[in-house]
Amino acid sequence: LKAPPPQAPPRTLRQDPRARVFRGQGGAMGRKGKKSKKQLEEELARAAEDQKRHEEKERLLKLEEDTIAKHRARLDEELDSKEKVLEAERLEEESSIVTRMKGERKQNLEYEQSKLQDRINWQKFISCTSRPNVGFESEITTYMTTVREENTNKMDDAIRKCHESEEIVGDLMELWCKAREEGDAARQDWCMRYVHEIRMLEIEQLDDATAYLLQYIEKQESNNHSQVYMTWGQQNDDIKVGFWGHLQSKGFRAKQIDHQKIQITLEMPKSIALQSMGHCIGVRAVYTSYDCAYGKDPSQMSVGGMIRVDLLSIPPFSKKVKGWTIRQVPPPGQELMRLPYPNNEHATTNTAIAVQPCKVEYKVPANMLVGKSPTISWWDCQEEKWATEGISEISWEAETRKISFWTARLASFAITQPRHLDLPYKHWVLRPIAPLLVELKITAARYDLSFIISEDGLRLKGPDEPELHDLMFAPPEEANNPEAGGTGAIQHGPGGSTKAPRIRSPATLLKELRECGLNLMPEDGDADYLDGYTPKCPETQARAYSDLSEIAAFYDIASSHHNKSLPRERALLRVRENPLYDEFDALDPDCDTDYQAIMFFPDKACFVQSLEQVSPCKEALKPWHLTHASLYLCYDKVPVPSPNHVESLQKLEVTCSNARFVEAVRQTMQLMRLLCFV
């Protein structure tokens, strides 16, 4: 066995040369504890150089990124310009196609409407009416001149002439409705001008009869207190008049005037006599179911008609001298002298303080929608607006439909409400329920409304409020004679009763709803009183309503909450094909992707990627889709046509068979301004 080689002894720290080097290098620093000035300067120089290299690298990188960004922006701008040029060329090429299609649609509509107008004209001819033809201005002015030249001395004759004038007003409003449906603003203003003039003529007729009554009032029967009570009309008449007169200039006390026959009650305070010293006074109350000041106040509208309360001066009585009857004849234009109340011009300080309010009570027609806390206003003729100063203690009895209030002045009064009370629309949906029959559901500010649109026009289906039954169902004589007015299929009501749905043109029905207190014909000015709403431009609206009416028979059309946030040149809504007339919930989040968003511009339409549950609105085009001059062309030029593409397009064409239905849908959407107030 060999012994292991001897091992060298381990080196000590002093014998290790590396340890000596380490100690020699670090020993000095260990002893000093800091770097030398030269080392610090070198490190600062290196750091500054590194910083300079880093900044230069960042500068070059940023320069490269800016160059790339500018290049991309230039490419995008060129591409966008190229796409705009291509789009402009495409829209210009398609505009001739759209013009041709819209022209054919107009011809078909005019042909169908001419046949309907012939039947209407024949009905007017065989009715042998003597009313002037409101289509000719000369006949209207001739009628007004003839009425003014006739002396009206009896109140019954004056009221009869007022009813005749209201028939002419009805013809003018029918003409106004047609102008509203066609968007003819000048014709609308023309109609309303003559409506106001004719109704002022009616008041003139009542004033003439009242002046004659006061001139010969001593011939009327009076009670033991020298008081005369007279009424004309019934409680449900459209025009009714009540008069009370005190035939003595002294001895007047607080008086309650109760015209039971016409359901009008007045309470006159004693301060009236103090304000009318030296006069025999009379009080006339005139109620009309219409509002002579309609449309003059852009923010308020009246409901339930207007009641005028006038304080009149009875002229001196006739005297008999030596067999002669001497009667004072007032000068022309002063036959009827109205006394102001309160009379601030001639009242002394004491009497001005003693002015007391008057109480007015009258019955509101059964077809008027009145809220729980109605507002009473008086018409300010100077400012031409409704005012509420001096009105207090308003009381509304829904069971008896009587409203009463106290007023510090005598004027014309009415229940008023804001024109925009039922705006904005929360949402709406239009869906087909049968061939050429669609249902429009609107959730407004106060009511959930339902309409049925057909080729015959528009009818109200809900809400089922008693005040609206006269608008929902036709009267028996009209139901038995369909030529007298539009009626639908007979419906069976409670107890086995049958009712025929009442169908009118869209503007006519919406006008009647407005007269009942439900305004669904907004105007641009109404948006000033609503927060965040701007009316869409007329060109965009016209494009959208015209195109959507063509697909309404086969597609559900629903509102979009994104529409409000878009500029006024753009309008957004959603559609969903519904060939089987199924009912879907447009607000169901699970059905969001089943609807296709459509955006309209003044001159084009397109499919976009917007979804109701995704915010903000995605305005980008649907992949592989382009903008087109009409919605019909958007369906025609889809990138991937369906197998039944040709049949689907044929259904969207407007022919004589569906022209009236398409126009009824367009008019309804346009009159309600469905894209502006949702």
ABEGO torsion letter per residue (X at the ends): XBBBBBBBBBBBAAABAAAAAAAAAAAAAAAAGBBBAAAAAAAAAAAAAAAAAAAAAAAAAAAAAAAAAAAAAAAAAAAAAAAAAAAAAAAAAAAAAAAAAAAAAAAAAAAAAAAAAAAAAAAAAAAGBABBBAABAAAAAAAAAAAAABBBABAAAAAAAAAAAAAAAAAAAAAAAAAAAAGBAAAAAAAAAAAAAAAAAAAAAAAAAAAAAAAAAAABBBBAAGBBBBBBEBAABABBBBBBBBABABGBBBBBBBBAAAGBBBBBBAAAAAABBGBBBBBBBBBBABBAABGABAABBBBGEBBBBBBBBBBBBBBBBGGBBBBBBBBBGAABBBBBOBBAAABBAAAAAABBBBBBBBBBBAABBBBABBBBBBBBAAAGBBBABGBBGBBBBAAAGBBBBBBABBBBBBBBBBAAAAOBBABBBBBBABBGBBBBBBBBAABBBBBBBBAAEBBBAOBBBAAAAAAABBBAAAAABAAABBBBBBBBBBGGBBBBBBBBBAAAAAAAAAAAGBBABBBAAAAAABBGBBBBBAAAAAAAAAAAAAAAAABBBBBBAAAAABBAABBBBBBBBBAAGBBBBAABAAAAAABBBBBBBAABBBBBABBAABOBBBABBBBGBBBBABAAAAAAABABBBAAAAAAAAAABBBAAAAAAAAAAAAAAAAAGAAAAX
